[in-house]
């Protein structure tokens, strides 16, 4: 929440040191309707597929659970690759005033959580393959699902605040 607070503080009342405007002079913000919107669709789709995996497990369908979870991990990997691509070709850097600092800190921290969540989901995929979960006993899988939905929700706030409103 502090990342959002810092962003809103800097953007609502930009200081004279950065030109008194937001985004600061010389910063060409990313188009929110390109890769950021695609990443939003990908991440929200992964939220749907992880829910599909959970429901499949509850219905006792191991095959559908594995299939849906594999799609979720794939979507998460695509999200990460697109985020890396965005960072490589970004027209500003982390040292580009407060805008660059907050942008890379907030989106990078989220990206770290996506990587952790992807690993968490992949481990659950392996555990499902080895029959470690049943429809009555799958608390580790539920924890991964809750974590993944948290990642989804935070991304929605990042997209709206930093990519859309902030540009």
N, C-alpha and C positions, 0 to 999 in steps of 0.2 A: 504494500500500500504506500510505502514511502516513495517508491519510484514514481507512482502516479502523483503523489503530493508534490514532489520536486518538479515534475513536468508541468503540472497545472500552475504552480507558483511562478515558474519561469515564463510560461506562455501567456498567462493572464495579465501579468504586469512585467513585461520585459524591461530589463534594465538599460540604462543609457549605454553601458559598456558593450552591449550587443546591437546597438543601433536603435533601441526602443521599439523594435518591431518583432513580430513572430511569424514565421521562422526568421532567425537572424539574417542580416544582410550577408549575401554570398552563399547561403545554404539553399540548395535546390532539393526540396524534400521529394521522397519517392512518391510515385503515383499510387494512391491506395487501390485503384481499380485494376492493377496489373497483378503482379506476383502476390502482394498481400491479400487481395481478395481471393485469388486461387488457393492460397494457403488456408484461408478461412474456410472455404468450401471443403478442402481436404481434411482439415482438423475436425470440422463438424461431422463430416461423413465417417470419420474414424470413431466418433462418439456413437454414431448409429450402429456401426459394425461391432463395436465392443458390447453394446447393449444386446445386439443380436446374438453374440457369442454367449453372453450371460443367460439369456432366455433359452437358448439351445441346450445349455448345460442343465438348466432347471427342468427342461422337457426330456432330458435323458438322451439327447442326440450328440454323441461325441464327435461324429463326423462334421456336423454343422458347426459345432463349437470350434473345432480346429480350423475349419474353413473360414469362419467369420473372424477368428482371432488372427489368422495368417493375413487376411486382408487388412485388419487393423494395424498390424506391425508394418505391413507394406506401405500403407498410407502415412504412417508416422515417419517412416524412412524417407518417403518422397517429400514430406513437409520439411524435414531436416535438410535434405539436399537443396531444396528451393531456398531455404533460409541462408545456407552457405553461399549459394549463387548470388543472392541478393547482397550479401555482405561483400563479396568479391567485387561486384560491379556498382556498389553504392557510390553516388557522387560526392559524398562527404565521409569523414572519418570520425573516429571516437574523439579526436582532438579538435573537431570543428565546433567550438563553443559548447555551450550548455546543451544545445540541441543534439549534437552528435554524441555527447557523453551520455545523456539520458536515453537516447534512442538505442545505442549499442548495449548499455547496461541493462535496460528493461527487456529488450528483445533477446539479448544473449542469455540473461538469467532464465527467461522463459524457455529458450532453446535447450539449456542445460536440463531443465525439468522435463522437456519432451524426450531428450535422450535417456534420462533415468526412467521415465515412464515406458519407453520403448523396450528397454532392457527388462523391466518389471513384467511387461506383457509377454515378451519372448520367453522368459523363464516360466511363466504360467502356461504358455503354449507347450513347452517341454514337459511340464508336470502333468498337463492334461493328456499328452501322448502316452505317459507312463501310468495313467489311471490313478493319479494321486488325489483326484477330486471326484466327488459324487454330487448328485443334486442336493444331498443333505449336508455335505461337508466340503466347503470350498471358500473358507474365509480369506485365504491368501489371494484368490482370484477376485473376490469382492473388494478387497483392499486396492488391488490394481485398478479395478474399474472406477472406484471412487477417486483415486488419484488421477486417472485419465480424464474424468469429467471435470475435475478441478483445473487441469491443464487447459481443457476446452474453454471453460468459463473465463479464465485469466486471459486467454488469447482474444476472446471477444472484446474485453475491456482494452487490451493493447491495440487491437485493430481500430476500434472506435476512437480512442483517445489519441494515440500517437500517429497512426497512419492517416486516418480520415480527418478528425478535428484538428490535429496538430499541423496539418499541411495547409 
